[in-house]
Amino acid sequence: MTLHWAHVTASYALVLGGFLALGLAATLRLRAARRRLATLDPRARRATGQASAGAPA
């Protein structure tokens, strides 16, 4: 393998690694956003029978 092809191979590996890192970060952000939305959604609290802080019991 020539030096040129070694650089080409390394470049492809870095690009694929970067895209995998971006995909993983997006997946983790999406999961965190879903958890946050679930805690803030008043409909979810009503369905489980929990009273909100400002509502009378």
DSSP file (Angstrom, degrees, kcal/mol; ACC not computed):
  #  RESIDUE AA STRUCTURE BP1 BP2  ACC     N-H-->O    O-->H-N    N-H-->O    O-->H-N    TCO  KAPPA ALPHA  PHI   PSI    X-CA   Y-CA   Z-CA
    1    1 A M              0   0    0      0, 0.0     2,-0.1     0, 0.0     0, 0.0   0.000 360.0 360.0 360.0 129.9    0.0    0.0    0.0
    2    2 A T     >  -     0   0    0      1,-0.1     4,-1.8     4,-0.0     5,-0.1  -0.333 360.0-106.5 -80.1 167.0    1.4    3.3   -1.0
    3    3 A L  H  > S+     0   0    0      1,-0.2     4,-2.0     2,-0.2     5,-0.2   0.862 119.3  58.2 -60.9 -36.3    1.5    6.3    1.3
    4    4 A H  H  > S+     0   0    0      1,-0.2     4,-2.2     2,-0.2    -1,-0.2   0.942 107.4  45.0 -59.6 -48.8   -1.3    7.9   -0.8
    5    5 A W  H  > S+     0   0    0      1,-0.2     4,-2.5     2,-0.2    -1,-0.2   0.801 108.3  57.9 -69.5 -28.0   -3.7    5.0   -0.2
    6    6 A A  H  X S+     0   0    0     -4,-1.8     4,-2.3     2,-0.2    -1,-0.2   0.917 109.1  45.6 -64.5 -42.2   -2.8    5.0    3.5
    7    7 A H  H  X S+     0   0    0     -4,-2.0     4,-2.4     2,-0.2    -2,-0.2   0.890 112.3  50.9 -66.8 -39.6   -3.9    8.6    3.7
    8    8 A V  H  X S+     0   0    0     -4,-2.2     4,-2.3     2,-0.2    -2,-0.2   0.926 111.9  47.3 -63.0 -44.4   -7.1    7.9    1.7
    9    9 A T  H  X S+     0   0    0     -4,-2.5     4,-2.3     1,-0.2    -2,-0.2   0.913 112.4  49.1 -63.8 -43.4   -7.9    4.9    4.0
   10   10 A A  H  X S+     0   0    0     -4,-2.3     4,-2.4     2,-0.2    -1,-0.2   0.887 110.0  52.2 -63.9 -38.7   -7.3    7.0    7.1
   11   11 A S  H  X S+     0   0    0     -4,-2.4     4,-2.4     2,-0.2    -2,-0.2   0.928 109.7  47.9 -64.1 -45.1   -9.5    9.8    5.7
   12   12 A Y  H  X S+     0   0    0     -4,-2.3     4,-2.7     1,-0.2     5,-0.2   0.913 111.7  50.9 -61.6 -41.8  -12.4    7.5    5.1
   13   13 A A  H  X S+     0   0    0     -4,-2.3     4,-2.5     1,-0.2    -2,-0.2   0.910 111.2  48.1 -63.2 -42.0  -12.0    6.0    8.6
   14   14 A L  H  X S+     0   0    0     -4,-2.4     4,-2.3     2,-0.2    -1,-0.2   0.896 112.6  48.4 -65.9 -39.9  -12.0    9.5   10.1
   15   15 A V  H  X S+     0   0    0     -4,-2.4     4,-2.4     2,-0.2    -2,-0.2   0.942 113.7  45.8 -66.4 -46.7  -15.1   10.5    8.1
   16   16 A L  H  X S+     0   0    0     -4,-2.7     4,-2.3     1,-0.2    -2,-0.2   0.904 113.2  50.7 -63.0 -40.8  -17.0    7.4    9.0
   17   17 A G  H  X S+     0   0    0     -4,-2.5     4,-2.3    -5,-0.2    -1,-0.2   0.893 109.9  50.9 -62.8 -39.2  -16.0    7.7   12.6
   18   18 A G  H  X S+     0   0    0     -4,-2.3     4,-2.3     2,-0.2    -2,-0.2   0.914 110.7  47.6 -64.4 -43.3  -17.2   11.3   12.6
   19   19 A F  H  X S+     0   0    0     -4,-2.4     4,-2.5     2,-0.2    -2,-0.2   0.882 111.2  51.3 -66.7 -37.2  -20.6   10.4   11.2
   20   20 A L  H  X S+     0   0    0     -4,-2.3     4,-2.5     2,-0.2    -1,-0.2   0.911 110.3  49.5 -64.0 -41.0  -20.9    7.6   13.7
   21   21 A A  H  X S+     0   0    0     -4,-2.3     4,-2.5     2,-0.2    -2,-0.2   0.903 111.2  49.2 -64.3 -41.1  -20.1   10.1   16.5
   22   22 A L  H  X S+     0   0    0     -4,-2.3     4,-2.4     2,-0.2    -2,-0.2   0.910 112.0  48.5 -64.0 -42.2  -22.7   12.5   15.2
   23   23 A G  H  X S+     0   0    0     -4,-2.5     4,-2.1     2,-0.2    -2,-0.2   0.902 112.3  48.4 -64.8 -41.0  -25.3    9.8   14.9
   24   24 A L  H  X S+     0   0    0     -4,-2.5     4,-2.4     2,-0.2    -2,-0.2   0.915 111.9  49.2 -65.1 -43.2  -24.6    8.6   18.5
   25   25 A A  H  X S+     0   0    0     -4,-2.5     4,-2.3     1,-0.2    -2,-0.2   0.899 111.2  49.8 -63.4 -40.4  -24.8   12.2   19.8
   26   26 A A  H  X S+     0   0    0     -4,-2.4     4,-2.4     2,-0.2    -1,-0.2   0.900 110.4  50.3 -65.4 -40.2  -28.1   12.8   18.0
   27   27 A T  H  X S+     0   0    0     -4,-2.1     4,-2.3     2,-0.2    -2,-0.2   0.917 111.5  47.8 -63.2 -43.9  -29.5    9.6   19.4
   28   28 A L  H  X S+     0   0    0     -4,-2.4     4,-2.1     1,-0.2    -2,-0.2   0.890 112.3  49.4 -65.9 -38.9  -28.5   10.5   23.0
   29   29 A R  H  X S+     0   0    0     -4,-2.3     4,-2.4     2,-0.2    -2,-0.2   0.894 110.3  51.3 -65.6 -39.4  -29.9   14.0   22.6
   30   30 A L  H  X S+     0   0    0     -4,-2.4     4,-2.3     2,-0.2    -2,-0.2   0.909 110.2  48.6 -64.3 -42.8  -33.2   12.6   21.3
   31   31 A R  H  X S+     0   0    0     -4,-2.3     4,-2.3     2,-0.2    -1,-0.2   0.917 112.3  48.6 -62.9 -42.8  -33.5   10.2   24.2
   32   32 A A  H  X S+     0   0    0     -4,-2.1     4,-2.5     1,-0.2    -2,-0.2   0.895 111.0  50.5 -64.4 -39.5  -32.8   13.0   26.7
   33   33 A A  H  X S+     0   0    0     -4,-2.4     4,-2.7     2,-0.2    -1,-0.2   0.893 109.7  50.3 -66.3 -39.2  -35.4   15.2   25.0
   34   34 A R  H  X S+     0   0    0     -4,-2.3     4,-2.3     2,-0.2    -2,-0.2   0.917 111.9  47.5 -65.0 -42.5  -38.0   12.5   25.1
   35   35 A R  H  X S+     0   0    0     -4,-2.3     4,-1.7     2,-0.2    -2,-0.2   0.921 113.5  48.1 -63.4 -42.5  -37.3   11.9   28.9
   36   36 A R  H  X S+     0   0    0     -4,-2.5     4,-1.5     1,-0.2    -2,-0.2   0.914 112.1  48.8 -64.2 -43.1  -37.5   15.7   29.5
   37   37 A L  H  X S+     0   0    0     -4,-2.7     4,-1.6     1,-0.2    -1,-0.2   0.883 108.1  54.8 -64.1 -38.5  -40.7   16.0   27.6
   38   38 A A  H  < S+     0   0    0     -4,-2.3    -1,-0.2     1,-0.2    -2,-0.2   0.870 109.0  47.8 -64.0 -35.7  -42.2   13.1   29.4
   39   39 A T  H  < S+     0   0    0     -4,-1.7    -1,-0.2     1,-0.2    -2,-0.2   0.798 116.9  42.8 -75.6 -26.4  -41.5   14.8   32.8
   40   40 A L  H  < S+     0   0    0     -4,-1.5    -2,-0.2    -5,-0.1    -1,-0.2   0.614  86.4 105.4 -93.1 -13.4  -43.0   18.1   31.6
   41   41 A D     X  -     0   0    0     -4,-1.6     4,-1.2     1,-0.2     3,-0.5  -0.552  54.9-159.5 -74.6 116.6  -46.1   16.8   29.9
   42   42 A P  H  > S+     0   0    0      0, 0.0     4,-2.1     0, 0.0    -1,-0.2   0.802  89.5  62.1 -67.6 -26.3  -49.2   17.5   32.0
   43   43 A R  H  > S+     0   0    0      1,-0.2     4,-2.0     2,-0.2     5,-0.1   0.873 101.0  52.4 -65.5 -35.8  -51.1   14.8   30.2
   44   44 A A  H  > S+     0   0    0     -3,-0.5     4,-1.4     2,-0.2    -1,-0.2   0.883 109.3  49.4 -68.0 -37.3  -48.7   12.1   31.4
   45   45 A R  H  X>S+     0   0    0     -4,-1.2     5,-1.9     1,-0.2     4,-0.7   0.896 110.3  50.5 -67.6 -39.8  -49.1   13.3   35.0
   46   46 A R  H ><5S+     0   0    0     -4,-2.1     3,-0.6     1,-0.2    -2,-0.2   0.881 108.1  53.4 -64.8 -37.6  -52.9   13.2   34.7
   47   47 A A  H 3<5S+     0   0    0     -4,-2.0    -1,-0.2     1,-0.2    -2,-0.2   0.829 110.7  45.8 -69.0 -31.5  -52.8    9.7   33.2
   48   48 A T  H 3<5S-     0   0    0     -4,-1.4    -1,-0.2    -5,-0.1    -2,-0.2   0.516 115.9-113.0 -89.9  -4.3  -50.7    8.3   36.2
   49   49 A G  T <<5 +     0   0    0     -4,-0.7     2,-0.3    -3,-0.6    -3,-0.2   0.558  67.3 142.4  88.4   8.0  -52.9   10.1   38.8
   50   50 A Q      < -     0   0    0     -5,-1.9    -1,-0.3    -6,-0.2     2,-0.3  -0.662  46.1-133.2 -83.8 137.4  -50.3   12.6   40.0
   51   51 A A        -     0   0    0     -2,-0.3     6,-0.1     1,-0.1     2,-0.1  -0.667  21.1-117.7 -87.0 144.2  -51.5   16.0   40.8
   52   52 A S        -     0   0    0     -2,-0.3     3,-0.4     4,-0.1    -1,-0.1  -0.356  28.5-107.3 -75.5 164.9  -49.6   19.0   39.5
   53   53 A A  S    S+     0   0    0      1,-0.2    -1,-0.1    -2,-0.1    -2,-0.0   0.829 116.2  39.8 -64.2 -34.7  -48.0   21.4   42.0
   54   54 A G  S    S+     0   0    0      2,-0.1    -1,-0.2     0, 0.0    -3,-0.0   0.600  97.0  91.1 -93.7 -11.4  -50.5   24.2   41.4
   55   55 A A  S    S-     0   0    0     -3,-0.4     2,-0.1     1,-0.1    -4,-0.0  -0.601  81.2-110.7 -88.9 144.7  -53.7   22.2   41.1
   56   56 A P              0   0    0      0, 0.0    -4,-0.1     0, 0.0    -1,-0.1  -0.440 360.0 360.0 -69.4 146.6  -56.0   21.4   44.0
   57   57 A A              0   0    0     -2,-0.1    -2,-0.0    -6,-0.1    -6,-0.0   0.457 360.0 360.0 -82.8 360.0  -56.0   17.7   45.1
